[in-house]
Amino acid sequence: MHTAIIEGPILEGHKDSAIEVPFDPAVRWSLPANRLEAGRWGHRVTGRLNGIAFESAIVPRSGSFFLVLPAELLTLTEVIAGAPVRITVHAGTLASQAATAGTRKPRAARRKQ
């Protein structure tokens, strides 16, 4: 599973809040971007902020990459713009991760072969 820890302040945007991602997910995870909606491409991810799980996407903007933070997440975690946070993200959605988990051998079983 492709995982990363992202640290930094929450940035307010004209549409959503976000946190800057210090890497290109396509390069680091060797995964192509997916169409998120008409005219918008990015990498779907799941994450965890202050113990709350969420689904979102890492999107390119102005030569950088940003993890979009849903407004509901900020409300639930009581985090405000400008606050420094630490977020763990995993490539893919919860549904895709569950589907993949059922087809993979347990780690111990993979080592023995």
DSSP file with accessible surface (Angstrom, degrees, kcal/mol):
  #  RESIDUE AA STRUCTURE BP1 BP2  ACC     N-H-->O    O-->H-N    N-H-->O    O-->H-N    TCO  KAPPA ALPHA  PHI   PSI    X-CA   Y-CA   Z-CA
    1    1 A M              0   0  121      0, 0.0     2,-0.6     0, 0.0    96,-0.0   0.000 360.0 360.0 360.0 139.2    0.0    0.0    0.0
    2    2 A H        +     0   0   80     89,-0.2    89,-2.4    27,-0.0     2,-0.3  -0.759 360.0 171.4 -87.8 118.3    1.3    3.5   -0.9
    3    3 A T  E     +A   90   0A  61     -2,-0.6     2,-0.3    87,-0.2    87,-0.2  -0.941  11.6 174.1-130.7 149.4    1.4    5.6    2.3
    4    4 A A  E     -A   89   0A   4     85,-2.3    85,-3.0    -2,-0.3     2,-0.5  -0.989  24.8-136.1-149.6 153.8    2.8    9.1    3.2
    5    5 A I  E     -A   88   0A  77     -2,-0.3     2,-0.5    83,-0.2    83,-0.2  -0.964  22.3-164.1-110.6 127.0    2.7   11.4    6.1
    6    6 A I  E     -A   87   0A   0     81,-3.2    81,-3.0    -2,-0.5     2,-0.4  -0.956   7.0-175.5-116.1 128.3    2.1   15.0    5.2
    7    7 A E  E     +A   86   0A 132     -2,-0.5    79,-0.2    79,-0.2    -2,-0.0  -0.959  29.4  86.2-124.8 141.5    2.9   17.8    7.7
    8    8 A G  E    S-A   85   0A  20     77,-2.0    77,-2.6    -2,-0.4     2,-0.2  -0.914  71.3 -51.0 158.6-179.3    2.2   21.5    7.4
    9    9 A P  E     -A   84   0A  68      0, 0.0    11,-0.4     0, 0.0     2,-0.4  -0.496  53.8-108.4 -81.1 152.2   -0.3   24.3    7.9
   10   10 A I        -     0   0    2     73,-1.6    72,-2.8    70,-0.3     2,-0.4  -0.662  35.9-151.0 -77.5 129.4   -3.9   24.2    6.6
   11   11 A L  E     -B   18   0A  69      7,-3.6     7,-2.4    -2,-0.4     2,-0.4  -0.861   6.0-134.7-105.8 137.5   -4.3   26.6    3.8
   12   12 A E  E     -B   17   0A 157     -2,-0.4     2,-0.2     5,-0.2     5,-0.2  -0.775  26.5-173.6 -90.2 134.2   -7.6   28.3    2.9
   13   13 A G        -     0   0   49      3,-0.7     4,-0.0    -2,-0.4     5,-0.0  -0.646  40.8-102.6-116.4 178.1   -8.5   28.3   -0.8
   14   14 A H  S    S+     0   0  169     -2,-0.2     3,-0.1     1,-0.1    -1,-0.0   0.727 120.3  17.3 -75.9 -16.8  -11.3   29.9   -2.7
   15   15 A K  S    S-     0   0  144      1,-0.4     2,-0.3     0, 0.0    -1,-0.1   0.740 132.2  -0.8-113.2 -55.9  -13.1   26.6   -2.9
   16   16 A D        -     0   0   70     54,-0.1    -3,-0.7    55,-0.0    -1,-0.4  -0.887  68.2-105.8-133.1 164.9  -11.7   24.2   -0.3
   17   17 A S  E     +BC  12  69A  23     52,-0.8    52,-3.0    -2,-0.3     2,-0.3  -0.570  46.3 169.7 -85.3 158.3   -9.1   24.1    2.4
   18   18 A A  E     -BC  11  68A  16     -7,-2.4    -7,-3.6    50,-0.3     2,-0.4  -0.954  31.6-130.2-157.4 172.0   -5.9   22.1    1.7
   19   19 A I  E     - C   0  67A   1     48,-1.6    48,-2.9    -2,-0.3     2,-0.2  -0.993  36.0-109.6-131.8 138.3   -2.4   21.2    2.8
   20   20 A E  E     - C   0  66A  95    -11,-0.4    46,-0.3    -2,-0.4   -13,-0.1  -0.488  25.8-144.2 -70.0 137.1    0.5   21.3    0.4
   21   21 A V  E     - C   0  65A   4     44,-3.3    44,-0.7    -2,-0.2   -15,-0.1  -0.897   4.4-146.1-102.5 125.1    1.9   17.9   -0.5
   22   22 A P  S    S+     0   0  105      0, 0.0     2,-0.3     0, 0.0    -1,-0.1   0.188  74.6  45.8 -82.4  21.0    5.7   17.9   -0.9
   23   23 A F  S    S-     0   0   26     42,-0.1    -2,-0.1     4,-0.0     3,-0.1  -0.983  83.1-107.3-153.7 163.1    5.8   15.3   -3.7
   24   24 A D    >>  -     0   0   56     -2,-0.3     4,-2.7     1,-0.1     3,-0.7  -0.856  26.1-151.7 -91.5 113.9    4.2   14.3   -7.0
   25   25 A P  H 3> S+     0   0    0      0, 0.0     4,-2.4     0, 0.0     6,-0.6   0.841  94.0  59.1 -58.3 -33.1    2.1   11.2   -6.2
   26   26 A A  H 34 S+     0   0   35      4,-0.2     4,-0.5     2,-0.2     5,-0.2   0.889 114.0  37.2 -63.2 -36.2    2.5    9.9   -9.8
   27   27 A V  H <4 S+     0   0  112     -3,-0.7    -1,-0.2     3,-0.2     3,-0.1   0.946 121.4  42.5 -79.8 -51.0    6.3    9.8   -9.3
   28   28 A R  H  < S+     0   0  134     -4,-2.7    -2,-0.2     1,-0.2    -1,-0.1   0.887 128.9  27.7 -66.5 -40.6    6.5    8.7   -5.7
   29   29 A W  S  < S-     0   0    9     -4,-2.4    -1,-0.2    -5,-0.3    -3,-0.2   0.448  97.4-129.5-101.7  -3.3    3.7    6.0   -5.9
   30   30 A S        +     0   0  102     -4,-0.5    -4,-0.2    -5,-0.3    -3,-0.2   0.891  64.8 132.2  53.8  42.4    4.1    5.2   -9.7
   31   31 A L        -     0   0   58     -6,-0.6    -1,-0.2    -5,-0.2    -2,-0.2  -0.985  56.1-124.0-124.3 134.5    0.4    5.6  -10.1
   32   32 A P        -     0   0   97      0, 0.0     2,-0.1     0, 0.0    10,-0.0  -0.386  33.2-101.5 -73.4 154.6   -1.3    7.7  -12.8
   33   33 A A        -     0   0   40     10,-0.1     2,-0.3    -2,-0.1    10,-0.2  -0.384  37.1-141.7 -68.5 152.9   -3.7   10.5  -12.0
   34   34 A N  E     -G   42   0B  82      8,-3.5     8,-2.2    -2,-0.1     2,-0.6  -0.861  22.6-100.4-115.5 155.1   -7.4    9.7  -12.3
   35   35 A R  E     -G   41   0B 150     -2,-0.3     6,-0.2     6,-0.2     3,-0.1  -0.611  36.3-179.8 -74.8 120.0  -10.3   11.8  -13.6
   36   36 A L  E     -     0   0B  28      4,-2.7     2,-0.3    -2,-0.6     5,-0.2   0.826  65.9 -31.4 -89.0 -38.0  -12.0   13.1  -10.4
   37   37 A E  E >  S-G   40   0B 113      3,-1.5     3,-2.5     0, 0.0    -1,-0.4  -0.927  98.6 -41.5-165.9 176.6  -14.7   15.1  -12.3
   38   38 A A  T 3  S-     0   0   77      1,-0.3     3,-0.1    -2,-0.3    -3,-0.0  -0.288 129.6  -1.8 -55.0 121.1  -15.0   17.0  -15.5
   39   39 A G  T 3  S+     0   0   76      1,-0.1     2,-0.5    -3,-0.0    -1,-0.3   0.517 112.7 102.0  77.7   5.3  -11.7   19.0  -16.0
   40   40 A R  E <   +G   37   0B  43     -3,-2.5    -4,-2.7     2,-0.0    -3,-1.5  -0.975  44.2 178.5-130.1 123.5  -10.2   17.9  -12.7
   41   41 A W  E     +G   35   0B 137     -2,-0.5     2,-0.3    -6,-0.2    -6,-0.2  -0.855  19.7 118.3-118.7 154.2   -7.5   15.2  -12.4
   42   42 A G  E     -G   34   0B   0     -8,-2.2    -8,-3.5    -2,-0.3     2,-0.5  -0.981  58.8 -70.7 176.1-168.0   -5.7   13.9   -9.3
   43   43 A H  E     -D   58   0A  12     15,-2.5    15,-2.6    -2,-0.3     2,-0.2  -0.956  39.8-134.1-116.4 117.9   -5.0   10.9   -7.0
   44   44 A R  E     +D   57   0A 102     -2,-0.5    48,-3.3    13,-0.2     2,-0.3  -0.494  35.1 173.4 -70.1 137.8   -7.8    9.6   -4.8
   45   45 A V  E     -DE  56  91A   0     11,-2.3    11,-2.7    46,-0.3     2,-0.3  -0.944  30.0-139.4-140.5 160.0   -6.6    9.0   -1.2
   46   46 A T  E     +DE  55  90A   7     44,-2.4    44,-2.7    -2,-0.3     2,-0.3  -0.882  32.5 174.9-111.8 153.5   -7.9    8.0    2.2
   47   47 A G  E     -DE  54  89A   5      7,-2.8     7,-2.1    -2,-0.3     2,-0.4  -0.909  27.3-134.7-149.5 177.4   -6.5    9.8    5.2
   48   48 A R  E     +DE  53  88A 133     40,-1.6    40,-1.5    -2,-0.3     2,-0.4  -0.974  17.0 179.0-143.9 124.6   -6.6   10.3    8.9
   49   49 A L  E >  S-D   52   0A   0      3,-2.3     3,-2.3    -2,-0.4    38,-0.1  -0.994  77.6 -17.7-127.7 122.4   -6.5   13.6   10.8
   50   50 A N  T 3  S-     0   0  111     36,-0.5    -1,-0.1    -2,-0.4     3,-0.1   0.869 129.6 -51.6  50.7  39.0   -6.7   13.6   14.6
   51   51 A G  T 3  S+     0   0   50      1,-0.2     2,-0.6    26,-0.0    -1,-0.3   0.418 112.8 119.7  83.7  -2.6   -8.1   10.1   14.5
   52   52 A I  E <   -D   49   0A  61     -3,-2.3    -3,-2.3    21,-0.1    -1,-0.2  -0.861  55.5-142.4-101.2 123.4  -10.9   10.9   12.0
   53   53 A A  E     +D   48   0A  52     -2,-0.6     2,-0.3    -5,-0.2    -5,-0.2  -0.544  27.8 167.5 -81.3 147.0  -10.7    8.9    8.7
   54   54 A F  E     -D   47   0A  18     -7,-2.1    -7,-2.8    -2,-0.2     2,-0.4  -0.973  30.2-130.6-152.5 162.9  -11.7   10.7    5.4
   55   55 A E  E     +D   46   0A  91     -2,-0.3    -9,-0.2    -9,-0.2     2,-0.2  -0.949  43.8 128.0-116.1 140.8  -11.6   10.3    1.7
   56   56 A S  E     -D   45   0A  23    -11,-2.7   -11,-2.3    -2,-0.4     2,-0.3  -0.764  44.1-101.3-160.0-153.1  -10.2   13.0   -0.6
   57   57 A A  E     -D   44   0A  10     11,-0.4    11,-2.4   -13,-0.3     2,-0.6  -0.995  12.4-130.0-150.9 150.0   -7.8   13.7   -3.4
   58   58 A I  E     -DF  43  67A   0    -15,-2.6   -15,-2.5    -2,-0.3     9,-0.2  -0.919  38.3-175.4 -98.0 124.1   -4.3   15.1   -4.1
   59   59 A V  E     - F   0  66A   3      7,-2.9     7,-2.7    -2,-0.6     2,-0.3  -0.902  25.1-115.2-124.7 150.2   -4.6   17.5   -6.9
   60   60 A P  E     + F   0  65A  72      0, 0.0     2,-0.3     0, 0.0     5,-0.2  -0.636  36.7 167.3 -82.7 142.4   -2.1   19.6   -8.9
   61   61 A R  E >   - F   0  64A 100      3,-2.7     3,-2.3    -2,-0.3    -2,-0.0  -0.907  64.1 -16.2-153.6 127.2   -2.2   23.4   -8.7
   62   62 A S  T 3  S-     0   0  130     -2,-0.3     3,-0.1     1,-0.3     0, 0.0   0.843 126.9 -49.3  50.2  42.6    0.3   26.0   -9.8
   63   63 A G  T 3  S+     0   0   83      1,-0.3    -1,-0.3     0, 0.0     2,-0.2   0.522 125.7  84.6  79.1   3.4    3.1   23.6  -10.1
   64   64 A S  E <  S- F   0  61A  37     -3,-2.3    -3,-2.7    -5,-0.0     2,-0.4  -0.724  73.6-118.6-124.8 179.0    2.6   22.1   -6.7
   65   65 A F  E     -CF  21  60A  41    -44,-0.7   -44,-3.3    -5,-0.2     2,-0.4  -0.956  24.7-169.1-125.0 143.4    0.3   19.4   -5.2
   66   66 A F  E     -CF  20  59A  37     -7,-2.7    -7,-2.9    -2,-0.4     2,-0.7  -0.991  21.6-135.8-135.5 140.4   -2.4   19.8   -2.6
   67   67 A L  E     -CF  19  58A   0    -48,-2.9   -48,-1.6    -2,-0.4     2,-0.3  -0.853  30.0-134.9 -90.9 116.6   -4.5   17.4   -0.5
   68   68 A V  E     -C   18   0A  17    -11,-2.4   -11,-0.4    -2,-0.7   -50,-0.3  -0.581  15.7-151.1 -73.9 131.6   -8.0   18.8   -0.5
   69   69 A L  E     -C   17   0A   0    -52,-3.0   -52,-0.8    -2,-0.3   -13,-0.1  -0.917  14.8-126.5-110.0 116.1   -9.5   18.8    3.0
   70   70 A P    >>  -     0   0   28      0, 0.0     4,-1.6     0, 0.0     3,-0.6  -0.291  15.3-127.7 -59.8 141.1  -13.3   18.4    3.2
   71   71 A A  H 3> S+     0   0   60      1,-0.2     4,-2.2     2,-0.2     5,-0.2   0.876 109.7  58.3 -57.4 -38.8  -15.0   21.1    5.3
   72   72 A E  H 3> S+     0   0  134      1,-0.2     4,-2.7     2,-0.2    -1,-0.2   0.865 102.7  54.5 -60.5 -36.1  -16.8   18.4    7.4
   73   73 A L  H <> S+     0   0    6     -3,-0.6     4,-2.5     2,-0.2    -1,-0.2   0.935 108.0  47.9 -63.8 -44.6  -13.4   17.0    8.4
   74   74 A L  H  X>S+     0   0   20     -4,-1.6     5,-1.5     1,-0.2     4,-0.9   0.888 112.6  49.6 -65.6 -35.8  -12.2   20.4    9.7
   75   75 A T  H ><5S+     0   0  109     -4,-2.2     3,-0.5     2,-0.2    -2,-0.2   0.945 112.6  46.7 -66.0 -47.3  -15.4   20.8   11.6
   76   76 A L  H 3<5S+     0   0  118     -4,-2.7    -2,-0.2     1,-0.2    -1,-0.2   0.870 118.9  40.0 -62.7 -39.2  -15.2   17.3   13.2
   77   77 A T  H 3<5S-     0   0   18     -4,-2.5    -1,-0.2    -5,-0.2    -2,-0.2   0.519 102.7-131.0 -89.9  -5.7  -11.5   17.7   14.1
   78   78 A E  T <<5 +     0   0  173     -4,-0.9     2,-0.4    -3,-0.5    -3,-0.2   0.850  54.2 151.0  57.5  37.0  -12.0   21.4   15.2
   79   79 A V      < -     0   0   18     -5,-1.5     2,-0.3    -6,-0.2    -1,-0.2  -0.834  28.7-157.5 -99.8 138.8   -8.9   22.4   13.1
   80   80 A I    >   -     0   0  128     -2,-0.4     3,-2.0    -3,-0.1   -70,-0.3  -0.749  31.9 -78.2-114.8 162.6   -8.7   25.9   11.7
   81   81 A A  T 3  S+     0   0   38     -2,-0.3   -70,-0.2     1,-0.3    -1,-0.1  -0.263 117.3  27.0 -56.3 138.5   -6.9   27.4    8.7
   82   82 A G  T 3  S+     0   0   52    -72,-2.8    -1,-0.3     1,-0.3   -71,-0.1   0.125  88.4 128.7  93.0 -18.6   -3.3   28.1    9.6
   83   83 A A    <   -     0   0   26     -3,-2.0   -73,-1.6   -74,-0.1    -1,-0.3  -0.462  62.9-120.0 -71.4 136.4   -3.1   25.3   12.2
   84   84 A P  E     +A    9   0A 111      0, 0.0     2,-0.3     0, 0.0    -1,-0.1  -0.594  40.8 178.0 -75.2 136.7   -0.1   22.9   11.7
   85   85 A V  E     -A    8   0A  17    -77,-2.6   -77,-2.0    -2,-0.3     2,-0.4  -0.911  29.0-142.0-135.9 164.7   -1.3   19.3   11.2
   86   86 A R  E     -A    7   0A 145     -2,-0.3   -36,-0.5   -79,-0.2     2,-0.4  -0.989  25.1-176.6-128.6 119.0    0.1   15.9   10.5
   87   87 A I  E     -A    6   0A   0    -81,-3.0   -81,-3.2    -2,-0.4     2,-0.5  -0.964  17.7-149.6-123.3 131.8   -2.0   13.7    8.1
   88   88 A T  E     -AE   5  48A  47    -40,-1.5   -40,-1.6    -2,-0.4     2,-0.3  -0.875  23.1-172.2 -96.0 128.5   -1.4   10.1    7.1
   89   89 A V  E     -AE   4  47A   0    -85,-3.0   -85,-2.3    -2,-0.5     2,-0.4  -0.924  13.1-163.6-124.4 150.1   -2.6    9.3    3.6
   90   90 A H  E     -AE   3  46A  50    -44,-2.7   -44,-2.4    -2,-0.3   -87,-0.2  -0.994  31.4-109.1-128.2 136.8   -3.0    6.1    1.6
   91   91 A A  E    S+ E   0  45A  16    -89,-2.4   -46,-0.3    -2,-0.4   -89,-0.2  -0.401  81.9  25.1 -64.7 136.9   -3.4    5.9   -2.2
   92   92 A G  S    S-     0   0   20    -48,-3.3    -2,-0.2    -2,-0.1     2,-0.2  -0.225  89.5 -69.9 101.6 171.0   -6.9    4.8   -3.2
   93   93 A T     >  -     0   0   33    -48,-0.1     4,-2.4     1,-0.1     5,-0.2  -0.506  44.9-105.3 -93.7 168.7  -10.4    4.9   -1.8
   94   94 A L  H  > S+     0   0   94      1,-0.2     4,-2.3     2,-0.2     5,-0.2   0.912 122.2  51.5 -60.2 -40.2  -11.7    2.8    1.2
   95   95 A A  H  > S+     0   0   73      1,-0.2     4,-2.2     2,-0.2    -1,-0.2   0.925 111.1  46.1 -64.5 -43.6  -13.6    0.6   -1.3
   96   96 A S  H  > S+     0   0   49      1,-0.2     4,-2.2     2,-0.2    -1,-0.2   0.884 112.4  51.2 -69.0 -34.5  -10.5   -0.1   -3.5
   97   97 A Q  H  X S+     0   0   33     -4,-2.4     4,-2.4     2,-0.2    -1,-0.2   0.911 110.2  49.2 -68.4 -38.5   -8.3   -0.7   -0.4
   98   98 A A  H  X S+     0   0   67     -4,-2.3     4,-1.5    -5,-0.2    -2,-0.2   0.914 111.2  49.6 -66.0 -41.1  -10.8   -3.3    0.9
   99   99 A A  H  X S+     0   0   68     -4,-2.2     4,-0.6     1,-0.2    -2,-0.2   0.918 113.4  46.1 -64.5 -41.2  -11.0   -5.0   -2.4
  100  100 A T  H >X S+     0   0   69     -4,-2.2     3,-1.2     1,-0.2     4,-0.9   0.898 106.4  59.0 -68.5 -38.3   -7.2   -5.2   -2.6
  101  101 A A  H >< S+     0   0   66     -4,-2.4     3,-0.5     1,-0.3    -1,-0.2   0.863 101.3  55.5 -61.4 -34.6   -6.9   -6.4    0.9
  102  102 A G  H 3< S+     0   0   70     -4,-1.5    -1,-0.3     1,-0.2    -2,-0.2   0.719 109.7  45.9 -72.9 -17.1   -9.0   -9.5    0.2
  103  103 A T  H << S+     0   0  117     -3,-1.2     2,-0.3    -4,-0.6    -1,-0.2   0.546  95.4  89.0-102.6  -8.0   -6.7  -10.6   -2.7
  104  104 A R  S << S-     0   0  107     -4,-0.9     3,-0.1    -3,-0.5     0, 0.0  -0.672  76.7-120.6 -94.0 146.7   -3.4  -10.1   -1.0
  105  105 A K        -     0   0  101     -2,-0.3     5,-0.1     1,-0.1    -2,-0.1  -0.527  41.5 -93.4 -76.8 148.1   -1.7  -12.8    1.0
  106  106 A P     >  -     0   0   96      0, 0.0     4,-1.9     0, 0.0     3,-0.3  -0.289  38.8-111.3 -57.9 149.3   -0.9  -12.0    4.6
  107  107 A R  H  > S+     0   0  159      1,-0.2     4,-1.7     2,-0.2    -2,-0.1   0.892 116.7  51.4 -53.3 -45.6    2.6  -10.6    5.1
  108  108 A A  H  > S+     0   0   58      1,-0.2     4,-1.4     2,-0.2    -1,-0.2   0.911 108.8  51.5 -61.8 -39.5    3.9  -13.7    7.0
  109  109 A A  H  > S+     0   0   37     -3,-0.3     4,-0.8     1,-0.2    -1,-0.2   0.885 106.9  53.6 -66.7 -34.3    2.6  -16.0    4.2
  110  110 A R  H  < S+     0   0   94     -4,-1.9     3,-0.4     1,-0.2    -1,-0.2   0.875 106.3  52.9 -68.5 -36.0    4.4  -14.0    1.5
  111  111 A R  H  < S+     0   0  184     -4,-1.7    -1,-0.2     1,-0.2    -2,-0.2   0.856 102.5  57.6 -68.7 -35.3    7.7  -14.2    3.3
  112  112 A K  H  <        0   0  183     -4,-1.4    -1,-0.2    -3,-0.1    -2,-0.2   0.757 360.0 360.0 -71.2 -22.6    7.7  -18.0    3.6
  113  113 A Q     <        0   0  166     -4,-0.8    -3,-0.0    -3,-0.4    -4,-0.0  -0.319 360.0 360.0 -82.8 360.0    7.3  -18.6   -0.1
